[in-house]
Amino acid sequence: MKPGIRRQLGALAVAVALLTRAGAATADTYDVESLVRKARSDNPELVAARFDRSAAEADLRTASALENPTLRLEWLHMQEDRVSRMGFGAGLAWTPPQPGVWGAGKDEARAKIEVVKADLRERAAAVESDVRKLCAAIDSVREAEQLADRSVATRKSLVEALARRVDRGASTRIDLVTARLSLTRAERDRDLLALEHARGLRELAMVVGLPASTLLELRAPEPSDESDPLPLTAPSPQLFAGDRGRAEAAQASLSKERARRYPWLQLASLPRFRVNEQSSYPLDFAVAVDVTLPIFDQNGGRIDKARASIAKLEAEHRAHATAVEGALGIARLEVERRRDALAYLEASVAPLVKEHGALVEAALKNGELDIPAVLAADDAAVRAQRDVVEARLAHRLARIALLRSQGAYLRSP
């Protein structure tokens, strides 16, 4: 084979390998809503927490089941003088469910299922809030990266213009070195933002429940007007579903303990049958009932404990309602202030940045370069634009917190 053909085939093989690697490393692209749906389905903590519901449903089946009967088998040996006689017996015992105790136990188990469901909704809402916050932070970093790219491009143009001026003797090496140092700092900032972007995507993948090796890419959000105030809705009743379930479970527990104060029976022999053919009475048949008499203990301690639990839950519900109202008021206030601050920055910074860009372009074109002034002005412009980006992120996070406080994310996981 000719060397030229061999080189061409080698180059083709390298190209195919690179294309294959590039295809294999293609990132999966998601938007915010698809990530939220996936997180509510596959988040590792939510997946583990769903077994609590299965356990609570199993507790309901246990509380609904009747107690198993007891079968007693007897071997009888009776000695009369020097003659021994033998026989056998069998007895069946069973404790029927006590009225009030059995029904209250089932009610308590049902209420605990509702508590578990409410806790699952709360966990899922927290996961959704975390996903939306991470997506907002990643979008903010992406905006900051775009600003950093423009800043690097401006400084590269400045370095190139200064290099030409130094060659002509119109500028000094000090100006060129200063510009190159500024370019190095801008490139470092851009690299740090790229690292923050990659780290945010990895963290988002873990929260969503994707494998650690997944290359995740977040689709740019659709343009939306987030300056409109959110409706002033009342807190969702779902916020207090857990409180209601715990209160119902505690009330059922109190009813159960009250019912246990009263006498109840056990069918000790239902029936009992014994056989001894050598006895004067070969057949022995008996029915017996055991009755518990609450004389020394009328279950007062457990009743008082159940009452104390109810009082504690009522106090906790009042504290929870106060905390929800307070958090909702703070979230509304923060959204209003963040929205006003963002509107002010956008209105103030945008025209100044536009004018700054035109001035820098004119300075590069005309060769009128005051290096310290240009670099200081560009740094100020970048900082101002970063302030806008951070204000936009703070506003988005405040809106997410407000929706979270209202209970907007509470739905079945």
N, C-alpha and C positions, 0 to 999 in steps of 0.2 A: 504494500500500500504506500502510495506517495506521501511524503511528509505533509504536503499542503492539505491533502484530503484528511489525513489523520488529525491535523490541527483543527480543521473545520468540524469534524465529528466530535472531537473533544470539547470544543466550544459549544456545540449543540447539546451535548450531554450535560454540561454545566448549566446551560440555560434551562433545560428541562428540569434539572434538580432544583434550581432556584425557584422556578414557577411552581413546582410541586410543594416545596416548603412554604412558599407564600400562600398557596391555597390551603394548606393544612393549618396555617397559623391565622386564618381569617377569623376575626372576632365576631361573636354573636351580638347583634344589635338589638336593643330593647328600647321601648319608650317607658315613661314613668308608670303608666297604668298597667302595662303588661308585667313590669317588675313587681308592682304591688300585688297583682293577682298571684304571681308565682311565689312571692314571699308568704302570702297568707296560706298557700298550699304546702310549700316545701321548707319553710323556715325550721331548722332543727329543733329549736325550743318549742315551737308550736306542735310539731309532730310528736314530740315526747309528751307534751301537756294533754294531747287528745286522749291518751290512755287514762287520764284521771276520770274522764267521762265514762269510759268503759268500766272502770272500777266502781264508780258511783252507781251505774246501772246494775252491776253485779250485787252491790249492797241492797238495792231495792228488791232484787229477786230473793236474796237471803232473808230480808225482813218479811217478805210475803209468804215464805215457805212455812208449812206447819211442822211442828216438832215431830221427830220420828218416834214411833212406839218402841217399847223395850220388851223383848221376849226373854223370859227367865225359865230355864230348864233345871229341874231338881231331880236328884237321885236320893231316894229315901232308904234309910236303914233303921229298922226298929227292933230292939232287943227285948224279948219277954222271957224271963228266966234264962234257960239255956237255949232257947229257940230264937233264931234271928229271922226277921222277915224283911223283904226289900220291896220297893216300889219306885214309881217315878211320878214326876209332876211337871206341869207347864203353866206359866202365868204370863199374861200380857198386860203391860202398864203403858199409860199414855197421858200426857198433860195437854189438855185442849187449850187453844189460845184464849187468853183472858180478854174479855171485852174492854175496850179502851186502850189496853196495852198494845195489842196486835195492830189495830187500826192506826193508832198514833205512831207506832214504829214505821209503818208504811208511809204515812204522811211525812215523817221526818226524812226518810230516805228520798222521797220525791223532791222535797225542798232542797236537799243537798245536791241533787242532780241539777236543779236550776241554779244553785250557787256555782257549781262547776261550769255550767254553760256561760254564766255571766263572767266568771274569771277567764274563760277562753276568749270571749269577745273582747275583754279588756286587754289580754295579751296580744291578740291579733291587731287591735287598734294601736297598741304601742309599737308593734312591728311595722305597721303601715306608716305610722308617723316617722319612725326612724328611716324607712326607705325614702320617703318624700324629702326628709331633711338631707339625707345623703345625696339624693339626686340634685337638690337645689345647690348644695355645696359644690358638687362636681360641675354643674353648669356655671357657677361663679368662677371656679378655677379655670374653666375653659375660656371664659371671657377675659380673665386676667392673662392667660396665655396669649390670646390675640393681641392684647395691649403690649405684652412683652415682645411679641414678634415685630410689631410696628416700631417699638422703641429700638430694637436691635437693628432693624432696617434703616432707621433714621441715623443711628450712630455709624453704621457702615458707610452710608452716603457721606457723612461728615468726615470719616477717616479717609475715604477715597479722595474727597475734595481737598483735604489738607495735604495728603501725600502729593497731589499734583502741585499745590501751592508751594510746598517745601522744595520740590524739584525746580520750581521757577525762582525760588528765593523769596517768595512773597509771604511765607510764614516760617515760624521757627519749629525746631524739633520738639521743643517743650509743648507747644500746642498739639502736635501730632501724638506725642506720648500721652498727654492728658486725654485726648479723644480715644486713644486705644484702650487706656485703663477704664474709661467710662463704658466702652463697648464690652470689655471683659466682664465688668460688673453686671451689665444688662444681660449678657449671655448666661451668667451664673444664675441670675434671678429667673430667667426663662427655664433653665434646667431644673431649678428647685420647684417651679410650678409644674413642670412635667412630672417630676417625682410625686408631688402631692396629688396630681391627677391620677396617676397610676395607682397610688396607695388608696385613694378614694374608691376607685373601681374595684380593687381587690376587697376592700371592706364591704362594699355594696354586694359583691358576689357572695360573701360569707353570710350576710344577713338574709339574702334572698334564698339561700340554700343551694347555690350552684357549687359544683366541684371546685376545689382550690386551683386547679389547672385551667379553668375556663378563662378564655380571653373575652372580656365583657366590654362592650362599647355602648354608651348611652346616646340615644338619638337626641338631637337638638330639639328642645321644646317648641311647640307651635306658638307663634306670636299670640299673646293674649294680653288683655288690659287688666292688670292686677291693681290698678289705681282705684277701681270702684270699691266702695266700702262693702264689707260682708254684711248680710242681713243680721239684725239683732235678734237672733232666735234664743229661746229659752233652753236651758240644759236638757239634753235628751233624757227621757225617763230610763233609758237603758243604763245610764250612769249609776242608777241606784238599784238595778236589778239584783245585784249581789247582796245588798243590804236587805232587800225584801226577802230573798231566799233564806238568808241566815236568820232573819226574824221569824219566818214561818217554821224553820227547823227547830228553833229554840222553843217556840210555842208548842209544837208537837211533842218535844221532849218533856215540857212541863206537864202536858196532858197525860203522857205515858207514866210519869212518876206519880201523878195524883191517882191514876187508876191502880197503881200497885199498892196503895194504902189498904185496899179492901181485901177481904178473904177470897181465896180462890182454891180450887180443888185440883187434885191429881187422881186419875183413875188408876189406883194402885194394882187392882186385880180386875182385869176386863176380858174374860174372867180368869180365875186360877182353877186348874183342874189337876187332881192327883189320883193315882191308881195304885192300889195295894191289894191284890187278890187274896192274900193270906190274912188280911186283917178282918176284924168283925165288920168293919165299914170299908168295903173295897173301893168305893168311889167317894171322892172328896171334891166338892164343887163350891167355890166361894167368889163373891164379888165384893171389892173393897174400894173405898174412896178415902184419900187423904185430903184434909183441909188445912190450909195454912191460916193460922190465927195471928193477925198483926197486933199482938199485945205489947211486946217489949219494944218493937221498932215499927213505927207507922210511916216510915220513909220520909220523915220530916227533913232530914239533912239533904237528901237528893232534891226534894221539892224546893227548898230554899236556894240550893245551888242553881237550879233551873231558873228560878225567879231572878237571881242575881245576874245570870247570863243574859236574860231578856233586858234587864235594866241597863246592862253594859252595852248591849247592841243598840238600844235606843239612843244612848249618849253618843256612841260612835257614829250613828247615822246623822245626828244633829251636827256633829263636828265635820262629817264628810260633806253635808249639804253646805255648811258655812265655807269650807275649803273650796268647794266647786264654784260657789258664787264669787268668792274672792279671786280665784284663779281666772274665772271668766272676765271679771271686771278688769284685772290687770292685763289680760291678753287683748281685750278690746282697746284699752288705752294705748298699749304698745303698738298695735296695728295702726291706730290713728297717727301716733307720733312718727312712726317709721315711714308711713305713707307721705306725710308732710315733709319730712326730711329728704326723702328720695325725690319728691317733686321739686323741692328747692334746689338740690344739687344738680338734677338733670337740666333745669332751666338755667342755672348759673354756669355750669361747666361746659356744656355743649358749645355755645358760641365762642367761648374763650379758647377751647381746644381747636376749634375750626380756624380761628384767627391765628393761633400759634402755629398750626401746620402751614398756613399760607406764608407766615413770616419766615419760618425755617426754610421753606422751599425757595422763597425769594432770596434769602441770604446765601443759600448754596448756589443759586443760579448766578447771582451778581458777584459772588466771591467776597462779600462783606461779612467776615466771620469773626465775631468776638467770642472766642471759644468758651471762656468761663460763663458768659451770659447765655449763650446758646444751650450749653449743657445744663445750667441751672434752670433755665426756662423749660427745657424738655423734661427734666426730673420733676419739676412742679406740675407739668401737664400730666405726666404719668401718674403721679400721686393723686391728683385730682380725679382722674378717670378711675383709678383704683378705689377711691372713696365712693364713687358712684356705684361701682360693682359691689362693694361691701354693703352699701346702703340698700341696694336691690336685694342682696342675699338676706340681710337682716329683716327686710320687709316680708320676703317670702317665708322665712322661718317664723315670723310673728303670725302670719296668716295660718300657717300649719298648726301652730300652738293654739290659736283661737279655735280652729275647727276641732282640734283634739279636745279642748276644754268643753266645747258644746256637745261632744259625743257624736260628731259626724262620722267617725270611723268605726263606730260600734255596730257591727253586724256579724252574722254567723261566720266563723273562720272557715 
